[in-house]
Amino acid sequence: MAYPRSHSPETASAQYLRLQRAASRADIFPKLVAMQKQLRARHFAVFRIAGGGLPGKRKLICEMENWGPDDPGSVEAIINGYGELMLDHIETSLLPLAWTGTDHMSFVEAFEVTPLLRQLPSDMVPFSGLAFPVRLGAMGNGFIVFGAGSLSLSGDLVVEHHVLSCQIMTDLLALDERRTAPAETLSEREIACLQLAGDGRISEEIAENLGLSVHTINAYLGSATMKLDAVNRIQAIAKAIRLGFIH
């Protein structure tokens, strides 16, 4: 699907947000608040899918939300009302989901972006909602959900915030992996070699760039691969990107 591009202030702001890599979960919360404001939503929630590899065991787990103590039932209402539909949907499609709530002023206005959305049954929860599915392989799958009295959506807004939702989930996965990674960290030389290898440079080119021998470069790449518990250089580069060591 070819997504439309825009140079609106909202898009520029979204692009800026996309450049900021999260170093901790504390960095993710303000990103979600900024997305919420751009969508003119009232609340957000981040759901991860647990038990993804076990038939009949999958469920949505809320990891972050800002409904707060004044409205503790809203997250549970989403899970009870739309949880099974969301779990089934992410297995076959990455189209965002939208629904209209039971409140008399609740509605979703998205006529121009109908092909980019799947409408869920209305009147399952009091508020309208928009859910962006993110699928990152065996781990890290889930949804970024925004709740509002009403939502007025454009194509650019939906696309940009789906991209941002993917970044949020990628950052969460990277932070999880970093917490479970071995205490031994990569050295500056190992990171430099991985970055150049990730840029498509072969060992000889990396050696020339860093003023080192090819043997030394291969040694750095080998030690980095072992530290990252990777099976080869390609997997080490991919894991280093996810963990935020290189870009």
C-alpha positions in Angstrom: 0.0 0.0 0.0 1.4 3.4 -1.0 0.9 5.8 1.9 0.3 9.5 1.2 2.9 12.0 2.3 2.2 15.4 3.8 4.2 18.4 4.9 1.6 19.6 7.4 2.8 20.7 10.9 1.2 17.6 12.4 3.3 15.4 10.0 6.5 17.4 10.7 5.8 16.9 14.5 5.3 13.2 14.0 8.5 12.9 12.0 10.3 14.6 14.8 8.9 12.2 17.3 10.0 9.3 15.1 13.6 10.5 15.3 13.7 10.4 19.1 14.8 6.9 20.3 13.6 5.8 23.7 16.3 5.1 26.3 13.8 4.1 28.9 10.1 3.6 29.4 10.0 7.1 30.8 10.8 8.4 27.3 7.9 6.5 25.8 5.1 8.0 27.9 5.5 11.6 26.6 5.6 10.3 23.0 2.2 8.6 23.6 0.9 11.8 25.1 2.0 13.8 22.0 0.4 11.3 19.7 -2.8 11.5 21.8 -2.9 15.3 21.4 -2.3 15.1 17.7 -5.2 12.7 17.3 -7.3 14.9 19.7 -7.9 11.8 21.8 -8.4 11.7 25.6 -6.5 8.6 26.6 -4.1 5.9 25.3 -3.2 2.4 26.2 -0.4 0.1 25.1 -1.4 -3.6 24.8 1.1 -6.4 24.3 0.0 -9.9 23.3 1.0 -12.7 25.7 1.0 -16.4 25.0 1.3 -15.7 21.2 2.7 -19.2 20.5 0.1 -21.1 22.4 -3.3 -21.7 20.7 -6.1 -20.5 22.9 -3.7 -18.9 25.4 -3.3 -15.5 23.7 -4.4 -12.5 25.6 -4.0 -8.7 25.7 -1.9 -7.3 28.5 -2.0 -3.6 29.2 1.6 -2.3 29.8 1.0 1.5 29.8 -2.1 3.7 30.0 -3.3 7.0 31.2 -7.0 6.5 32.0 -5.8 6.6 35.6 -7.6 5.8 38.9 -10.6 8.0 38.0 -11.6 5.6 35.2 -10.1 2.2 36.1 -12.6 0.1 34.0 -11.9 1.5 30.6 -8.9 -0.7 29.8 -10.8 -3.8 31.0 -13.7 -2.7 28.8 -11.5 -2.6 25.7 -10.2 -6.1 26.5 -13.7 -7.5 27.2 -15.4 -5.7 24.3 -12.8 -6.0 21.5 -10.0 -8.2 22.8 -10.9 -11.3 20.8 -11.5 -9.3 17.7 -8.2 -7.6 18.0 -6.3 -10.9 18.5 -7.9 -12.4 15.5 -7.4 -9.3 13.4 -3.6 -9.0 14.0 -3.1 -12.6 12.7 -4.4 -11.6 9.2 -4.2 -7.8 8.8 -2.3 -4.7 10.0 -5.0 -2.3 9.1 -5.9 0.0 12.1 -9.1 -0.6 13.8 -11.8 1.9 14.8 -15.1 1.8 16.7 -17.8 4.2 17.8 -18.8 4.2 21.5 -22.2 4.2 23.3 -22.1 7.8 24.5 -24.5 9.9 22.5 -21.7 12.3 21.4 -19.4 9.5 20.4 -18.5 9.0 16.8 -15.6 8.3 14.4 -15.5 10.5 11.3 -13.2 8.8 8.8 -14.9 8.8 5.4 -11.9 9.6 3.4 -9.7 6.9 5.0 -12.2 4.0 4.9 -9.7 1.8 2.9 -7.1 2.4 5.6 -9.3 1.3 8.5 -11.4 -1.6 9.6 -14.5 -0.7 11.5 -15.3 -2.8 14.5 -18.9 -3.2 15.9 -20.2 -0.1 17.6 -21.5 0.4 21.2 -19.3 -2.1 22.9 -17.6 0.5 25.2 -18.7 4.1 26.1 -16.0 5.9 24.1 -14.8 5.8 20.5 -11.5 4.3 19.8 -8.6 3.8 17.3 -6.2 0.8 17.6 -3.0 0.5 15.7 -1.8 -3.1 15.3 2.0 -3.8 15.4 3.5 -7.2 14.5 7.2 -7.6 15.3 7.6 -11.4 14.9 7.4 -13.9 17.8 7.8 -11.1 20.4 6.6 -7.6 20.7 3.2 -7.9 19.0 0.4 -5.7 20.2 -1.7 -2.6 19.8 -1.5 1.1 20.5 -5.0 2.3 21.4 -6.5 5.8 21.7 -9.8 6.5 23.2 -11.9 9.7 22.7 -15.4 11.0 22.8 -15.1 11.5 19.0 -12.4 11.1 16.4 -12.0 13.0 13.1 -9.4 11.2 11.1 -7.5 12.0 7.9 -5.4 9.6 5.8 -2.1 11.4 6.8 -3.0 11.3 10.4 -3.8 7.5 10.4 -0.6 6.7 8.4 1.8 8.8 10.5 0.4 7.5 13.8 0.6 3.9 12.6 4.3 4.5 11.9 4.8 6.1 15.3 3.0 3.2 16.9 5.4 0.7 15.3 8.3 2.8 16.7 6.7 2.7 20.2 6.4 -1.1 20.1 9.9 -1.5 18.7 11.3 0.7 21.5 9.5 -1.4 24.1 10.9 -4.6 22.6 14.4 -3.2 22.5 14.1 -2.1 26.1 13.0 -5.6 27.1 15.9 -7.2 25.3 18.3 -4.7 26.8 17.1 -5.6 30.3 17.7 -9.3 29.6 20.9 -8.9 27.7 24.2 -10.0 29.3 25.9 -7.4 31.5 28.9 -7.4 29.1 28.4 -4.4 26.8 29.9 -3.6 23.4 33.0 -1.6 23.2 33.3 1.6 21.1 35.4 -0.3 18.5 32.9 -3.1 18.3 30.0 -0.7 17.9 32.0 1.2 15.2 32.7 -2.0 13.3 29.1 -3.1 13.5 27.8 0.3 12.4 30.1 0.2 9.3 29.2 -3.4 8.6 25.5 -2.5 8.9 26.1 0.3 6.3 27.2 -2.4 3.9 31.0 -2.2 4.3 33.1 -5.3 4.0 36.0 -6.0 6.4 38.6 -4.5 4.2 36.7 -1.3 3.8 36.0 -1.1 7.6 39.8 -1.7 8.2 40.7 1.1 5.9 38.1 3.4 7.4 39.3 2.8 11.0 43.0 2.5 10.3 43.1 -1.1 11.6 44.0 -4.5 10.1 41.4 -6.8 8.6 42.3 -9.4 11.2 41.5 -6.9 14.0 38.2 -5.9 12.4 37.1 -9.5 12.1 38.1 -10.0 15.8 36.0 -7.1 16.9 33.0 -8.3 14.8 33.4 -11.8 16.2 33.5 -10.6 19.8 30.5 -8.4 19.2 28.6 -11.3 17.7 29.3 -13.5 20.7 28.3 -10.7 23.2 25.0 -10.2 21.4 24.4 -14.0 21.4 24.0 -13.9 17.6 24.8 -16.8 15.2 26.4 -14.6 12.5 27.4 -11.1 11.6 24.0 -10.3 9.9 22.1 -11.4 13.0 24.5 -9.4 15.2 23.8 -6.2 13.2 20.1 -6.7 13.4 20.2 -7.2 17.1 22.5 -4.2 17.6 19.9 -2.1 15.8 17.1 -3.3 17.9 19.0 -2.7 21.1 19.9 0.8 20.0 23.7 0.3 19.7 23.7 1.3 16.1 21.1 2.7 13.7 
